[in-house]
Amino acid sequence: MSDVESEARHLLACFANAPDPLGRSMERVSWQFGIMQSRSQLLLTLATITLTITGFSGPKIAESSPAARWGLGLGLSLVLASVLLLLANLRIRWLSQFLTGDDLRDLTAMIHHRDEKTRWYRIQICLLGTGLIAYVGAIVIYLLHGVPA
C-alpha cells in the first residue's frame, strides 16, 4: 500500500463516524490546497517585487561590475523561471472532478494531486530562493563597488 493510499485510509478512518466521511476528508485536503495557494501567492508577490525593483535599479547594478551583472542576470532568470512554473502549476482541478463513487480511490487521487502540486511548489521555492540569493548578491556587489565614475 502506498503512502498516499495509507493517508487516504487514515483520513477516512478519522471521519468514519461523521455523516459524510469522504466529504469531511475532502474538506481537509481542500484546506491543504488553500495553504498551498496562499503560499504560492507569497511567491508571486516576492517575484513581482524583485522584477519591479529591477526596473528601477537594475541598470545601475549591472553597470557596477561584471559579477553584479551576472548575479543580476542569473537571479532574474531564476526568479522568472519560478514564476513560469508557478503559473503552470496554477492549473485548477476541482476536487469534485475526482469523484467516481469509490471513496478510497477518489481520496487517494486527490491526495496524489496535492502531493504533485507540492513537489512543483518545492521546485518553485528552490528556484525563487536561489534567484533571490543571486539577486541580493548582485546588490551587495553593487553596494561594495558602486557605479564607475
C-alpha positions as CSV (number, residue, x, y, z in Angstrom):
1,M,0.0,0.0,0.0
2,S,1.4,3.4,-0.9
3,D,1.8,6.3,1.5
4,V,-0.9,8.2,-0.4
5,E,-3.3,5.3,0.0
6,S,-2.4,5.0,3.7
7,E,-3.1,8.7,4.2
8,A,-6.4,8.3,2.4
9,R,-7.4,5.3,4.5
10,H,-6.3,7.2,7.7
11,L,-8.4,10.3,6.8
12,L,-11.5,8.2,6.0
13,A,-11.0,6.3,9.3
14,C,-10.6,9.6,11.3
15,F,-14.0,10.8,10.0
16,A,-15.7,7.3,9.9
17,N,-18.3,8.4,12.5
18,A,-19.1,11.6,10.6
19,P,-22.3,11.6,8.4
20,D,-20.1,12.1,5.3
21,P,-16.6,10.7,5.8
22,L,-15.5,11.5,2.3
23,G,-16.9,15.0,2.5
24,R,-15.0,15.7,5.7
25,S,-11.8,14.2,4.3
26,M,-12.2,16.3,1.2
27,E,-12.5,19.4,3.4
28,R,-9.2,18.6,5.0
29,V,-7.5,18.1,1.6
30,S,-9.2,21.3,0.3
31,W,-7.8,23.2,3.4
32,Q,-4.3,21.9,2.4
33,F,-4.7,23.2,-1.1
34,G,-5.7,26.6,0.3
35,I,-2.5,26.7,2.3
36,M,-0.5,25.9,-0.9
37,Q,-2.5,28.6,-2.8
38,S,-1.7,31.3,-0.2
39,R,2.0,30.4,-0.2
40,S,2.1,30.5,-3.9
41,Q,0.6,34.0,-3.8
42,L,3.5,34.9,-1.5
43,L,6.0,33.6,-4.0
44,L,4.3,35.5,-6.8
45,T,4.5,38.7,-4.7
46,L,8.2,38.2,-3.9
47,A,8.9,37.7,-7.6
48,T,6.9,40.7,-8.6
49,I,8.7,42.9,-6.1
50,T,12.0,41.6,-7.4
51,L,11.1,42.3,-11.0
52,T,9.7,45.8,-10.2
53,I,12.8,46.8,-8.2
54,T,15.0,45.7,-11.1
55,G,13.2,48.1,-13.4
56,F,14.3,51.0,-11.2
57,S,17.8,49.9,-10.1
58,G,18.8,47.1,-12.4
59,P,20.7,49.2,-14.9
60,K,22.8,50.8,-12.1
61,I,23.5,47.5,-10.5
62,A,24.5,46.0,-13.9
63,E,26.9,48.9,-14.6
64,S,28.8,48.3,-11.3
65,S,30.8,45.2,-12.3
66,P,30.6,42.0,-14.4
67,A,30.0,40.0,-11.2
68,A,27.0,42.2,-10.4
69,R,25.7,41.9,-14.0
70,W,26.0,38.1,-13.9
71,G,24.4,37.9,-10.5
72,L,21.5,40.1,-11.6
73,G,21.0,38.2,-14.8
74,L,21.1,34.8,-13.1
75,G,18.9,36.0,-10.2
76,L,16.3,37.4,-12.6
77,S,16.4,34.3,-14.8
78,L,15.7,32.0,-11.9
79,V,13.0,34.2,-10.4
80,L,11.3,34.3,-13.8
81,A,11.6,30.5,-14.1
82,S,10.0,30.1,-10.7
83,V,7.1,32.4,-11.8
84,L,6.6,30.5,-15.1
85,L,6.5,27.2,-13.1
86,L,4.1,28.8,-10.6
87,L,1.8,29.9,-13.4
88,A,1.9,26.5,-15.0
89,N,1.1,24.9,-11.6
90,L,-1.9,27.2,-11.1
91,R,-4.0,24.9,-13.3
92,I,-7.2,24.2,-11.4
93,R,-8.7,20.8,-11.0
94,W,-11.6,20.8,-8.6
95,L,-11.8,18.1,-6.0
96,S,-15.3,17.3,-7.2
97,Q,-13.8,16.2,-10.6
98,F,-12.1,13.3,-8.8
99,L,-15.4,11.7,-7.7
100,T,-16.1,8.3,-9.2
101,G,-18.1,6.7,-6.3
102,D,-15.2,4.8,-4.8
103,D,-14.3,6.9,-1.7
104,L,-10.8,5.4,-1.2
105,R,-9.9,5.7,-4.8
106,D,-11.2,9.3,-5.0
107,L,-9.5,10.5,-1.9
108,T,-6.3,8.7,-3.0
109,A,-6.4,10.6,-6.3
110,M,-7.0,13.9,-4.6
111,I,-4.0,13.4,-2.2
112,H,-1.8,12.3,-5.1
113,H,-2.8,15.5,-6.9
114,R,-2.0,17.6,-3.8
115,D,1.4,15.8,-3.5
116,E,2.2,16.5,-7.1
117,K,1.4,20.2,-6.7
118,T,3.6,20.2,-3.5
119,R,6.5,18.8,-5.5
120,W,6.2,21.5,-8.0
121,Y,5.9,24.1,-5.2
122,R,9.2,22.9,-3.7
123,I,10.9,23.3,-7.1
124,Q,9.5,26.8,-7.4
125,I,10.7,27.7,-3.9
126,C,14.2,26.4,-4.7
127,L,14.3,28.4,-8.0
128,L,13.0,31.6,-6.3
129,G,15.3,31.2,-3.3
130,T,18.4,30.7,-5.5
131,G,17.3,33.5,-7.7
132,L,16.9,35.9,-4.8
133,I,20.3,34.9,-3.4
134,A,22.0,35.7,-6.7
135,Y,19.9,38.9,-7.0
136,V,20.9,40.0,-3.5
137,G,24.5,39.1,-4.2
138,A,24.4,41.4,-7.2
139,I,23.1,44.2,-4.9
140,V,25.8,43.6,-2.4
141,I,28.4,43.8,-5.1
142,Y,26.9,47.0,-6.3
143,L,26.9,48.4,-2.8
144,L,30.6,47.4,-2.3
145,H,31.8,48.7,-5.7
146,G,29.3,51.4,-6.7
147,V,28.8,52.7,-10.2
148,P,32.0,53.5,-12.0
149,A,32.6,57.3,-12.4
